[in-house]
Amino acid sequence: MSLRQTRSTPDRIRPENCTCGAKLAENARFCHLCGRPVFEPEIPEAAAPPPIPQTALPQTGSLGGLAQLPVSFSNPIALRVAFLMSLGVMLMTMIPVLYVLSPIWWLVAGLCGVLLYRRLTGVSLSVKAGAQLGSITGVLAFLSLVVIIALTAVFAGKDLFAEMAKQNPDISQALNNRPALVVGVGMALVFLFAIVVGTCAAGGALGARFAGRNAKS
């Protein structure tokens, strides 16, 4: 049964009788007989949600945006790769037979570091960035060599220097002259640093150029 609508209010039509037949009082909101509401509750139309602005999604994966960082000591991926390559150089240096080929291992460490960095990040380094990665590898490799030399001097230095002094008396005089000894050791370390870092940087540049050619082909 439908409501008979005969009286109007400013906002909607007010029925005169309820569906149960009872006459409704003026301005009544519920029927006094059956309790039925005079008006059905109005359900407001749901407003359309505002459009969500599209933003650039962050890169997923364990590496994330680290791959976009420039190659430097602040790049954890580059530092990790350089550290692994320096460990390889240190292991090769500790093998007596392979110690003679140290310059080759420095070159290979720089080259392999670039290839490993590309494999981990998917980023092809430029020749300059490859040389920078090789330089970082060279610095860490030089530090590892210094540690090996220092340990050798501590544990076997006396016997080694004594044997060298027997073969060459000039060495004995140089060892007794502390200022000259300090200067000589410092110059040797600077020379070794330049050779190691330069060779590793050259290897990194070669690796970046090699990887770039493969990417183009």
C-alpha positions as CSV (number, residue, x, y, z in Angstrom):
1,M,0.0,0.0,0.0
2,S,1.4,3.4,-0.9
3,L,1.2,6.6,1.2
4,R,-1.2,9.2,0.2
5,Q,0.6,12.5,0.0
6,T,-1.7,15.5,0.3
7,R,0.2,18.1,2.4
8,S,3.6,19.6,1.6
9,T,6.3,21.0,3.7
10,P,9.1,23.4,2.6
11,D,11.5,20.5,1.9
12,R,9.4,17.4,1.1
13,I,5.8,16.1,0.7
14,R,4.3,15.2,4.1
15,P,1.7,12.3,4.0
16,E,-1.6,12.8,5.8
17,N,-2.2,9.1,6.7
18,C,0.2,6.3,7.6
19,T,0.1,3.1,5.7
20,C,-1.6,1.5,8.6
21,G,-4.6,3.9,8.1
22,A,-4.0,6.1,11.2
23,K,-4.2,9.8,10.7
24,L,-0.9,11.4,11.3
25,A,-0.5,14.4,13.7
26,E,0.8,17.6,12.3
27,N,4.7,17.7,12.1
28,A,4.8,14.1,13.4
29,R,7.9,12.1,12.6
30,F,6.5,8.7,13.5
31,C,3.1,7.1,13.4
32,H,1.6,7.1,16.9
33,L,-0.1,3.8,16.2
34,C,2.4,1.6,14.5
35,G,5.6,3.6,15.0
36,R,6.5,3.7,11.3
37,P,8.6,6.7,10.4
38,V,6.6,9.3,8.4
39,F,9.5,9.8,5.9
40,E,11.9,7.2,4.7
41,P,15.5,8.2,5.6
42,E,17.2,9.8,2.7
43,I,20.5,8.2,1.8
44,P,22.8,10.8,0.4
45,E,24.5,9.9,-2.8
46,A,28.1,9.0,-2.2
47,A,30.4,11.6,-3.7
48,A,32.9,10.3,-6.2
49,P,36.3,10.0,-4.5
50,P,38.8,12.5,-5.8
51,P,41.3,11.2,-8.3
52,I,44.5,9.9,-6.7
53,P,47.5,11.7,-8.1
54,Q,49.9,9.4,-9.8
55,T,53.3,9.6,-8.4
56,A,56.5,7.8,-9.4
57,L,56.7,4.5,-7.6
58,P,59.9,3.7,-5.9
59,Q,62.1,1.0,-7.3
60,T,61.5,-2.4,-5.8
61,G,64.1,-4.9,-5.0
62,S,66.8,-5.1,-2.4
63,L,69.1,-2.6,-4.2
64,G,66.3,0.0,-4.8
65,G,67.6,3.4,-5.7
66,L,71.2,2.6,-4.6
67,A,72.0,1.7,-8.2
68,Q,71.4,5.3,-9.2
69,L,74.0,6.7,-6.8
70,P,77.3,7.9,-8.4
71,V,80.3,5.6,-8.0
72,S,82.1,6.8,-4.9
73,F,82.9,5.6,-1.4
74,S,79.4,6.7,-0.4
75,N,77.8,4.1,-2.8
76,P,77.4,0.9,-0.7
77,I,77.2,-1.3,-3.8
78,A,80.4,0.1,-5.3
79,L,82.1,-0.2,-1.9
80,R,81.0,-3.8,-1.6
81,V,82.2,-4.7,-5.0
82,A,85.5,-3.0,-4.5
83,F,86.0,-4.8,-1.1
84,L,85.3,-8.2,-2.7
85,M,87.8,-7.5,-5.5
86,S,90.4,-6.3,-3.0
87,L,90.0,-9.5,-1.1
88,G,90.7,-11.4,-4.3
89,V,93.8,-9.4,-4.8
90,M,95.0,-10.1,-1.2
91,L,94.5,-13.8,-1.6
92,M,96.4,-13.8,-4.9
93,T,99.2,-11.8,-3.2
94,M,99.5,-14.3,-0.4
95,I,100.3,-17.2,-2.8
96,P,104.0,-17.1,-3.4
97,V,103.9,-18.4,-6.9
98,L,101.2,-15.9,-8.0
99,Y,102.7,-12.9,-6.2
100,V,104.9,-12.1,-9.2
101,L,101.8,-11.5,-11.3
102,S,100.4,-8.9,-8.9
103,P,100.0,-6.1,-11.6
104,I,97.9,-8.5,-13.6
105,W,95.6,-9.2,-10.6
106,W,95.3,-5.5,-10.0
107,L,94.2,-5.0,-13.6
108,V,91.8,-7.9,-13.5
109,A,90.3,-6.7,-10.2
110,G,89.4,-3.4,-11.7
111,L,87.9,-5.0,-14.8
112,C,85.9,-7.7,-12.9
113,G,84.7,-5.1,-10.4
114,V,82.9,-3.2,-13.2
115,L,81.4,-6.4,-14.6
116,L,80.2,-7.4,-11.2
117,Y,78.7,-4.0,-10.5
118,R,76.8,-4.2,-13.8
119,R,75.5,-7.7,-12.9
120,L,74.3,-6.5,-9.5
121,T,72.6,-3.3,-10.6
122,G,72.0,-3.6,-14.3
123,V,73.7,-0.3,-14.9
124,S,76.3,0.1,-17.5
125,L,79.1,2.4,-16.2
126,S,80.8,5.0,-18.3
127,V,84.6,4.8,-18.8
128,K,85.0,7.5,-16.2
129,A,82.7,5.8,-13.7
130,G,84.5,2.5,-14.4
131,A,87.9,4.1,-13.6
132,Q,86.4,5.5,-10.4
133,L,85.2,2.1,-9.3
134,G,88.7,0.7,-10.2
135,S,90.3,3.4,-8.1
136,I,88.2,2.5,-5.1
137,T,89.2,-1.1,-5.6
138,G,92.9,0.0,-5.9
139,V,92.7,2.0,-2.6
140,L,91.3,-1.1,-0.8
141,A,93.8,-3.4,-2.4
142,F,96.6,-1.1,-1.4
143,L,95.5,-1.1,2.2
144,S,95.3,-4.9,2.1
145,L,98.9,-5.0,0.7
146,V,100.1,-2.6,3.5
147,V,98.5,-5.0,6.1
148,I,100.3,-8.0,4.5
149,I,103.6,-6.1,4.4
150,A,103.2,-4.9,8.1
151,L,102.4,-8.4,9.3
152,T,105.4,-9.8,7.4
153,A,107.7,-7.2,8.9
154,V,106.4,-8.0,12.4
155,F,106.7,-11.8,12.3
156,A,109.6,-12.3,9.9
157,G,111.2,-8.8,9.7
158,K,114.3,-9.4,11.8
159,D,115.3,-12.6,10.0
160,L,114.6,-11.1,6.6
161,F,116.5,-7.9,7.3
162,A,119.4,-9.8,8.8
163,E,119.7,-12.0,5.7
164,M,119.5,-8.9,3.4
165,A,122.2,-7.2,5.5
166,K,124.5,-10.2,5.0
167,Q,124.1,-10.0,1.3
168,N,124.4,-6.2,1.0
169,P,126.2,-4.2,3.6
170,D,124.6,-1.0,2.3
171,I,121.2,-2.2,3.5
172,S,122.5,-2.6,7.0
173,Q,123.6,1.1,7.0
174,A,120.2,2.2,5.6
175,L,118.5,0.3,8.4
176,N,120.6,2.0,11.0
177,N,119.8,5.4,9.6
178,R,116.2,6.0,10.8
179,P,115.4,9.3,9.0
180,A,116.6,7.8,5.7
181,L,114.7,4.6,6.4
182,V,111.4,6.5,7.1
183,V,111.8,8.6,3.9
184,G,112.6,5.5,1.8
185,V,109.6,3.6,3.2
186,G,107.3,6.6,2.6
187,M,108.4,7.0,-1.0
188,A,108.0,3.2,-1.5
189,L,104.5,3.3,-0.2
190,V,103.6,6.3,-2.4
191,F,105.0,4.6,-5.4
192,L,103.1,1.4,-4.6
193,F,99.9,3.3,-4.0
194,A,100.2,5.0,-7.4
195,I,100.9,1.8,-9.2
196,V,98.1,-0.2,-7.5
197,V,95.4,2.5,-7.8
198,G,96.4,3.4,-11.4
199,T,96.4,-0.2,-12.6
200,C,93.1,-0.9,-11.0
201,A,91.6,2.3,-12.5
202,A,92.9,1.3,-15.9
203,G,91.2,-2.1,-15.4
204,G,88.0,-0.5,-14.5
205,A,88.0,1.8,-17.5
206,L,88.7,-1.2,-19.8
207,G,85.9,-3.1,-18.1
208,A,83.4,-0.3,-18.6
209,R,84.4,0.1,-22.3
210,F,84.2,-3.6,-22.9
211,A,80.7,-3.8,-21.2
212,G,79.6,-0.8,-23.2
213,R,80.5,-2.4,-26.5
214,N,78.6,-5.6,-25.5
215,A,75.6,-3.5,-24.6
216,K,75.5,-1.7,-28.0
217,S,75.9,-5.0,-29.9
